[in-house]
Amino acid sequence: MGVEKDNSGVRRGAETLLRDLIHERVGLFYDDSKIRLLGDKLLPLIAERGFDSFLDYYYLLKYDADSAEEWRSVVNALTVNETYFWREMDQIHELVEDVIPYLVEQNPNAPVRIWSAACATGEEPLTIAMRLNENGWFERANIEIYASDASDAALERARKGSYRERSFRALPAHLKQKYFTPAGKEWLIAPFLREKIKWSQANLLEPGETALLASVSIIFCRNVFIYFSPVGVRRVVDLFAEKMFVPAFLFVGAAESLLKVTDDFELEEIGRAFVYVKRK
């Protein structure tokens, strides 16, 4: 019996077990209205394993001692990597024009560390690097940029620095010409800019993978929490609050709110952008 022919009730029960396990391990959450979508995304992986049921796949992920590689495949299958350069720029403009000058003034000799906590294929940290470079900050201060993602497939693309036209929908043309060179149907980022960023793989729900990365003054974690449950969001934000330097500046997506999640950060309007700030 193939998976697609499973009894619908049995499939639903196994999908629920998988949903809860994935939520526990990586934070992504599918509510009951989207649980069938989760199953459909996992079907190709289950077929590759030659399994006949979702339950078999659940047992593999939960109990198999060698399941680490399979978990990487799960994350790659479920991760949403839709992003582009120059996205939600009000926050990045204020980072460059207000936050970094403030931090440098407070402690001129300390490095300013920035972490793009879910960088997907790299457009966000590279946008930050471009904007910083345009203002000469790499020459004026010690800026460190870190970028991570749970998906090793996305990180491989980010490290390569090769992008198709869809990534450039908002990037000003003169910056595309300045920082990219054509390579067939794709464009390659300037090596000096890519090398400004330290790339790594990290699951936001694994403190062992994120504690050092979170030891920064600035975190961009945008358009991530919309895929997490409130419990998952709280776990991540609590770690940020514990590990970030003070003052700490946390940037989240325009559609995301932490007001019911944390008392450690307060929402402030800085110039044209709203930022969660920890000053104590």
Disulfide bonds with the S-S distance in Angstrom:
none
